[in-house]
Amino acid sequence: VQLQAYGGGLVQAGGSLKLSCAASGSISSINAMAWYRQAPGKERELVAVETGGGNINYADSVKGRFTISRDNAKNAVTLQMNSLKPEDTGVYYCNADLISRNTRYISWGQGTHVTVSS
């Protein structure tokens, strides 16, 4: 199983970016998909998660600005980021809690860089 994330880049404060991530391989089901980020010198933190049934949770710092969306048919997840702030800068990782060949995995993408300039 592999997660491929893309869509990061450099944007000015107030701008928008959309991150995408797709899972590939022998996947039976995906329980949840999420985005995490790690800012320079800080620990990795949860940004947004969507579990089965459409339950969604966001970090307080991104509520009202970011939107997570899953495409179950494509085993994919996106993160629409609006009104970006310099403090949103970091490496963004997609994450999936999934079942492959009767085994549960927590899989991570390779990370995509987001830089927000002031």
ZANU-815496 format. One line per field, with one value per residue (C-alpha): residue in three letters; chain; y, z, x. Coordinates in steps of 0.2 Angstrom, whole numbers, plus 5000, padded with zeros to 4 digits. Example, Ala and Ser with C-alpha at 12.3 -4.5 7.8 and 13.67 -1.06 7.14 Angstrom:
resn: c(ALA, SER)
chain: c(A, A)
Y: c(4978, 4995)
Z: c(5039, 5036)
X: c(5062, 5068)
end
This chain:
resn: c(VAL, GLN, LEU, GLN, ALA, TYR, GLY, GLY, GLY, LEU, VAL, GLN, ALA, GLY, GLY, SER, LEU, LYS, LEU, SER, CYS, ALA, ALA, SER, GLY, SER, ILE, SER, SER, ILE, ASN, ALA, MET, ALA, TRP, TYR, ARG, GLN, ALA, PRO, GLY, LYS, GLU, ARG, GLU, LEU, VAL, ALA, VAL, GLU, THR, GLY, GLY, GLY, ASN, ILE, ASN, TYR, ALA, ASP, SER, VAL, LYS, GLY, ARG, PHE, THR, ILE, SER, ARG, ASP, ASN, ALA, LYS, ASN, ALA, VAL, THR, LEU, GLN, MET, ASN, SER, LEU, LYS, PRO, GLU, ASP, THR, GLY, VAL, TYR, TYR, CYS, ASN, ALA, ASP, LEU, ILE, SER, ARG, ASN, THR, ARG, TYR, ILE, SER, TRP, GLY, GLN, GLY, THR, HIS, VAL, THR, VAL, SER, SER)
chain: c(A, A, A, A, A, A, A, A, A, A, A, A, A, A, A, A, A, A, A, A, A, A, A, A, A, A, A, A, A, A, A, A, A, A, A, A, A, A, A, A, A, A, A, A, A, A, A, A, A, A, A, A, A, A, A, A, A, A, A, A, A, A, A, A, A, A, A, A, A, A, A, A, A, A, A, A, A, A, A, A, A, A, A, A, A, A, A, A, A, A, A, A, A, A, A, A, A, A, A, A, A, A, A, A, A, A, A, A, A, A, A, A, A, A, A, A, A, A)
Y: c(5000, 5017, 5035, 5048, 5066, 5082, 5100, 5109, 5125, 5143, 5155, 5172, 5174, 5175, 5163, 5146, 5129, 5112, 5096, 5079, 5061, 5044, 5027, 5013, 4995, 4980, 4990, 4982, 4997, 5013, 5017, 5035, 5047, 5062, 5076, 5080, 5094, 5097, 5114, 5117, 5113, 5107, 5090, 5083, 5088, 5083, 5095, 5086, 5069, 5061, 5044, 5032, 5039, 5057, 5062, 5076, 5084, 5099, 5107, 5123, 5133, 5128, 5128, 5138, 5139, 5121, 5108, 5089, 5079, 5060, 5051, 5034, 5027, 5033, 5030, 5048, 5063, 5082, 5096, 5113, 5127, 5145, 5161, 5153, 5161, 5160, 5148, 5136, 5133, 5115, 5098, 5091, 5072, 5062, 5047, 5032, 5019, 5005, 4986, 4977, 4958, 4956, 4967, 4984, 4997, 5015, 5022, 5038, 5048, 5055, 5073, 5089, 5106, 5121, 5138, 5153, 5170, 5185)
Z: c(5000, 4995, 4999, 4986, 4991, 4981, 4979, 4991, 4986, 4990, 4993, 5000, 5016, 5012, 4997, 4994, 4991, 4988, 4993, 4986, 4992, 4984, 4991, 4980, 4982, 4988, 4999, 5006, 5015, 5023, 5040, 5040, 5031, 5038, 5036, 5048, 5047, 5055, 5056, 5058, 5075, 5081, 5083, 5070, 5073, 5067, 5055, 5049, 5049, 5041, 5047, 5040, 5040, 5036, 5053, 5052, 5065, 5062, 5073, 5081, 5071, 5054, 5058, 5045, 5033, 5029, 5021, 5021, 5008, 5004, 4988, 4993, 4975, 4972, 4989, 4989, 5001, 4998, 5009, 5003, 5012, 5011, 5020, 5023, 5037, 5039, 5054, 5042, 5035, 5036, 5029, 5026, 5027, 5022, 5033, 5031, 5043, 5031, 5029, 5016, 5015, 5031, 5040, 5047, 5043, 5047, 5031, 5028, 5013, 5009, 5014, 5004, 5008, 5011, 5013, 5017, 5015, 5025)
X: c(5000, 5006, 5000, 5005, 5003, 5005, 4999, 5011, 5020, 5023, 5009, 5006, 4997, 4978, 4980, 4974, 4981, 4974, 4982, 4978, 4982, 4978, 4981, 4985, 4988, 4978, 4966, 4950, 4943, 4949, 4943, 4949, 4960, 4968, 4981, 4994, 5008, 5024, 5031, 5050, 5055, 5038, 5030, 5018, 5000, 4983, 4976, 4960, 4952, 4937, 4932, 4919, 4902, 4908, 4913, 4925, 4937, 4948, 4962, 4955, 4969, 4961, 4943, 4933, 4948, 4952, 4941, 4945, 4936, 4936, 4933, 4930, 4929, 4947, 4954, 4958, 4958, 4960, 4963, 4957, 4966, 4960, 4965, 4982, 4993, 5012, 5009, 5002, 5019, 5026, 5027, 5009, 5007, 4992, 4988, 4976, 4969, 4966, 4964, 4974, 4975, 4965, 4978, 4976, 4989, 4992, 5000, 5009, 5012, 5029, 5024, 5022, 5029, 5018, 5026, 5016, 5025, 5019)
end
